[in-house]
Amino acid sequence: VEPTKLGLVVEGSLVDGLKARLQGATTVEDLRVGKFVKIEGEQHDFFCLITDVQLGATDQRVLQDPPGPADDFLRSVLAGTTTFGAMKVQPMLMLPKGGDGLDGKLEPEPPRTVPAHFSSVFEADEDDFEQVFGKESERFFAMGKPLDMEVDVCLDLTRFVQRSNGVFGKSGTGKSFLTRLLLCGVIKSDIAVNLIFDMHSEYGHGSNSEDGRLVKGLQDLFGPLKVSVLGLDAGADAGRNRRADRLITIGLNEIEVEDVALLQDELRLNATAVETANLLVDAYRTAWIQKLLDMDSDELKEFAERSGAHAGALAALKRKLGEIRRLDFVRDQVTGGGVEEMIAQLERGKHIVLEFGQHSRPLPYMLVANVITRRIHRRWSDLAEAHRQSQGQQPAPRPLMITIEEAHKFLNQRAAAQTIFGTIAREMRKFQVTLLVVDQRPSGIDDEVLSQIGTRITCQLNDDRDIEAVFSGVSGANHLKSVLATLDSRQQAMILGHASRMPVVIRTRPYDQAFYDILGPWGGRGGNGRVAESRQVEQARTYHEIFRQDE
Amino acid sequence: MDNGEPIGELIETSTTELVAQACELGMAPAFGSLVRVGAPNGDIFGLVYAVRTGGVDPGAQAVLRGHGGVRDAAIYRENPDLNAVLRTSFSALVVGFCDNGALRQYLPPHPAPLHWSVYECPESQLAEFTHRLDYLRSILTASAAPIDELAAANLRLARQARPFEPTFALRAGRELARLLADDYGRLSSILRRIGA
């Protein structure tokens, strides 16, 4: 099939993009902003995005005396001659002609020149998509299809897990859906182990999507041997989380000043709280919260005198930290508490979904996520250090991807400087730990962290500051803003960054039985990719054997 | 190429224009139609842009002949001598020629010889000639003729001659739009004359 020729390049520059005049039967209404097109130059093919569609006229007088509504003939003659459609296209990649793309030696590279005058602009075809985005395989995961074509758009998972990533979009645009899709891809290809802090308990088990459909959770899809769902131990009296495989408790002894500092807003701490807390830690080490909470007013006064703390501040801190003790999964003294076990599982490559169930408020969510992540951070840096010092004798730690929601609470300018998540976002790539931040307010995230985000998958955003934030640190962002602004509010997303060779707008792939089937024996029938399949079948068999014994 | 009887004979010739006298009084080709002169080096084509009828003697001025109930055609019946003293002549703009069998839509190297016969082109020939529309530029740049009217009249005839190309008017219109890119007023007036 001959590719559809859309127009001819008439002017432009590398910096400002090219302008192409529409040709033949192409009308402006055939074009969509964000469409992927190919320009055939003399020595290179250029892969480009349409960033604007324009109307032009060679003679201003036409515009002053336009043909009347009945004057169809005049209008049709003028169309394409005196009045014409044009598109702005931004070159995103160039490929020397005759290159084989992914399989050959020639890879598409960022454009350093532009095609010559009157080069033809074509609609990109299936081969072009494969050349740029890869073909679905262990390494490439199909995220969806472009808006106007039936071709897979894939994400390079190997590159995806190399950096921290972001899923952005206002509420109700399908962030959790996209996140679930991404997690499925990463789990399926076994390219990194996942820890998901699941605020609204929607990833582990099946849940109702916003349109009321029941969608399968990760454990439903990959089986309990591969994905473990953990809950918070709310004690005997509170409604126990029956869906969880195991429950986790957090000890007051495990909470550090840093964790409390993160909760500054949630606990309404004043500026001196951190200093006061540090004095307590100096005196009581890990028991600092417990000691503080157990102090009566005399003891408070006495400690203040002894340590130089402000008595009022100390009393206020005690009052506010009481809220942590009242969380029903928090115990005074915990050793292990399931967290160690959980980290060991992650090390062995088991994916973990930590459901917050009834604790879906920011306070418990941030507290638990920070406490656990801090421990993981320590463990992974140790492993990486051991690997480095043994010069490869010790295995490198498994790549780990931590998914956090409401990320702006962890990664805002103040928190990012002092919490573990800020550290991970900035430098943990070296230790094989990356973040998948899910957020509806990217403008709330620290600029330095945002600039480290590798791949941004963005659903509809309206706020200008949020849009600005998504593109921070992206060159040529101005052209892309117009594309992002036109996204539909459902099931459309723009992929931009490290794991995708060029920005692209997709209709996200349906999360349905056909998709479950692809994921392997747990999702449905058959798998994709022989290695993955045999591994999964083996795991499935073991699982069945265990359960038969149980019965 | 022969199309039967000639419709006129060249009485004045130049590189850009043909002037012929019609063989019969009042029997000139239609305004805008294509005519052909079978010149020795190959046919030369022209578009009829002016037709006039007057006295054979250049100085003679026609006088009133009608009277009583004798009007219009009856006048000719009553005055058979009119056919001898009046003549019809027509002018055509040279728009192309045949060069060893190939049709060229630009001016021929030599003008058509004087007193050569002029033939009216049938529709088939007009259809063949209008396969290309380069000659429209020659029309639009001519100075003598009512050129906008001429272009419109010719394209109306050509459209009739090309029923197999329903988009002919559109193609011709676009060609005109390119040629008149800087004169929208003229363009739209010609297009309105062609109609849809």
HADDOCK unambig.tbl for C-alpha pairs under 7 A between the chains (distance, minus, plus):
assign (segid A and resid 58 and name CA) (segid B and resid 181 and name CA) 6.83 0.50 0.50
assign (segid A and resid 59 and name CA) (segid B and resid 181 and name CA) 6.83 0.50 0.50
assign (segid A and resid 59 and name CA) (segid B and resid 182 and name CA) 6.28 0.50 0.50
assign (segid A and resid 61 and name CA) (segid B and resid 184 and name CA) 6.49 0.50 0.50
assign (segid A and resid 62 and name CA) (segid B and resid 184 and name CA) 6.35 0.50 0.50
assign (segid A and resid 73 and name CA) (segid B and resid 196 and name CA) 5.09 0.50 0.50
assign (segid A and resid 74 and name CA) (segid B and resid 188 and name CA) 6.98 0.50 0.50
assign (segid A and resid 74 and name CA) (segid B and resid 191 and name CA) 6.43 0.50 0.50
assign (segid A and resid 77 and name CA) (segid B and resid 170 and name CA) 5.69 0.50 0.50
assign (segid A and resid 77 and name CA) (segid B and resid 173 and name CA) 5.47 0.50 0.50
assign (segid A and resid 77 and name CA) (segid B and resid 174 and name CA) 5.25 0.50 0.50
assign (segid A and resid 78 and name CA) (segid B and resid 174 and name CA) 6.91 0.50 0.50
assign (segid A and resid 78 and name CA) (segid B and resid 177 and name CA) 6.86 0.50 0.50
assign (segid A and resid 81 and name CA) (segid B and resid 174 and name CA) 6.34 0.50 0.50
assign (segid A and resid 81 and name CA) (segid B and resid 177 and name CA) 6.26 0.50 0.50
assign (segid A and resid 81 and name CA) (segid B and resid 178 and name CA) 6.38 0.50 0.50
assign (segid A and resid 82 and name CA) (segid B and resid 177 and name CA) 6.39 0.50 0.50
assign (segid A and resid 82 and name CA) (segid B and resid 181 and name CA) 6.43 0.50 0.50
